[in-house]
């Protein structure tokens, strides 16, 4: 999500949705880094936002003291120490131990310009979900649209499922109503998509907003099913930790 769009929706870095999607992203990239034996991962992030954001003291404290997801916390700690929060591209690079080739797009040109020249390749697409219609090889595609995607949600899911024949796909979807959450689960079932789902029910508050949060990970067809089951277990743990945090007063 771009900072421009984020400001429009009163985005607070480090909120429950960030912890779900970025907690998942870190575990997925670490898994792919091990799977591909240290070669550079081709990573497409088409709602890339900025490399890092300012974070409120109470949000940083919550991550440090109450969010018990060690890999995510370890990567965020140097940023939290200076009042910052690492964005998705930065986290992916750290999780891959520098073995990452990023391909980026964002509707906000300021977001793209915030990455130093030569660090990433800008994608020539018109919207973030257009990446699903390309044939370029990627190890991981991360889609982080906001809730305006719901009108095309099933189409995006179908496109992601087709693209997962040769790329792993991570999709993050905030939603407002129970009906939207039920629609997402039904669409995945109806399309017969092989994926891991995570849902965080947000009790609402000034820091986390009013959205609930869903993440779906579709592993590339080429990945070993047995090893992916181990990753699914790690993603389940992250989801449980975020839900536990959401339940705390």
Residue pairs with C-beta under 8 A, 6 or more apart in sequence:
1 11
1 47
1 49
1 144
1 145
1 146
2 47
2 48
2 49
2 50
2 106
2 107
2 108
2 110
2 111
3 11
3 49
3 50
3 53
3 108
3 110
3 111
4 107
4 108
4 110
4 111
5 11
5 107
5 108
5 146
6 49
9 146
9 209
10 209
12 56
12 59
12 207
12 208
12 209
13 53
13 54
13 55
13 56
13 59
13 85
14 55
14 56
14 59
14 60
14 62
14 63
14 85
15 59
15 207
15 208
15 209
16 200
16 202
16 208
16 213
16 242
16 245
16 246
17 172
17 174
17 200
17 202
17 208
17 211
17 213
18 85
19 63
19 67
19 69
19 72
19 241
19 242
19 245
20 172
20 198
20 200
20 213
20 215
20 238
20 239
20 242
21 88
21 144
21 170
21 172
21 213
21 215
22 72
22 88
22 91
23 69
23 72
23 238
23 241
23 242
24 170
24 198
24 215
24 217
24 235
24 238
24 239
25 88
25 91
25 92
25 95
25 142
25 170
26 71
26 72
26 75
26 91
26 92
26 95
27 71
27 231
27 234
27 235
27 238
28 140
28 168
28 170
28 217
28 231
28 235
29 41
29 43
29 91
29 92
29 95
29 96
29 100
29 140
30 71
30 95
30 96
31 227
31 230
31 231
31 234
32 41
32 96
32 139
32 140
32 168
33 41
33 95
33 96
33 97
33 99
35 223
35 224
35 227
36 139
38 97
38 99
39 99
40 96
40 99
40 100
40 101
41 92
41 96
41 99
41 100
41 101
41 139
41 140
42 101
42 103
42 137
42 138
42 139
42 140
43 89
43 92
43 96
43 100
43 101
43 102
43 103
43 138
43 139
43 140
43 142
44 102
44 103
44 104
44 123
44 131
44 138
44 140
44 141
44 142
44 167
45 88
45 89
45 92
45 102
45 103
45 104
45 105
45 141
45 142
45 144
46 104
46 105
46 106
46 123
46 125
46 128
46 129
46 130
46 131
46 141
46 142
46 143
47 105
47 106
47 107
47 128
47 142
47 143
47 144
47 145
48 87
48 88
48 89
48 102
48 104
48 105
48 106
48 111
48 112
48 115
49 87
49 88
49 89
49 106
49 111
49 144
50 87
50 111
50 114
51 86
51 87
51 89
51 90
51 114
51 115
52 79
52 84
52 85
52 86
52 87
52 90
53 84
53 85
53 87
54 83
54 84
54 85
55 79
55 80
55 83
55 84
55 85
56 207
57 83
58 207
59 85
59 207
60 80
60 83
60 85
62 245
63 73
63 76
63 80
64 73
64 77
64 80
66 245
66 248
67 73
67 241
67 242
67 245
68 241
69 237
69 238
69 241
71 95
72 91
72 238
75 86
75 91
75 94
75 95
76 85
76 86
76 91
79 85
79 86
79 90
86 94
88 142
88 144
89 102
89 104
89 115
89 120
92 100
92 102
92 140
92 142
93 100
93 102
101 121
102 119
102 120
102 121
103 120
103 121
103 122
103 123
103 136
103 138
104 112
104 115
104 120
104 121
104 122
104 123
105 112
105 122
105 123
105 125
105 128
105 131
106 112
106 128
107 127
107 128
112 122
123 131
125 131
125 134
128 143
128 144
128 145
129 143
129 145
129 149
129 152
129 156
129 159
131 138
131 141
131 143
131 163
132 141
132 156
132 159
132 160
132 162
132 163
133 159
137 166
137 167
138 167
139 167
139 168
139 220
140 167
140 168
140 169
140 170
141 160
141 163
141 167
141 168
141 169
141 170
142 170
142 172
143 156
143 160
143 169
143 170
143 171
143 172
144 171
144 172
145 156
145 172
145 173
146 174
147 173
147 174
147 175
147 176
147 211
149 156
149 173
150 173
150 175
150 180
153 173
153 183
153 184
153 187
154 187
154 190
154 191
156 171
157 171
157 187
157 188
157 191
157 193
157 216
158 191
160 169
160 171
160 193
160 216
160 218
161 191
161 192
161 193
161 195
161 218
163 169
164 194
164 218
164 219
164 220
164 221
165 220
165 221
166 220
166 221
166 222
167 220
168 217
168 218
168 219
168 220
168 223
169 216
169 217
169 218
170 215
170 216
170 217
170 218
171 215
171 216
171 217
171 218
172 213
172 214
172 215
173 184
173 213
173 214
173 215
173 216
174 211
174 212
174 213
174 214
175 181
175 184
175 211
175 212
175 213
175 214
176 210
176 211
176 212
181 199
181 212
181 214
184 197
184 214
184 216
185 197
188 195
188 197
188 216
193 216
193 218
194 218
194 219
195 216
195 217
195 218
195 219
196 216
196 217
196 231
196 232
196 235
196 236
197 214
197 215
197 216
198 214
198 215
198 216
198 235
198 236
198 238
198 239
199 212
199 213
199 214
199 239
200 212
200 213
200 214
200 239
200 242
200 243
200 246
201 212
201 243
201 246
202 208
202 209
202 210
202 211
202 212
202 213
202 246
203 246
203 247
204 210
208 246
213 242
215 235
215 239
217 232
217 235
219 228
219 231
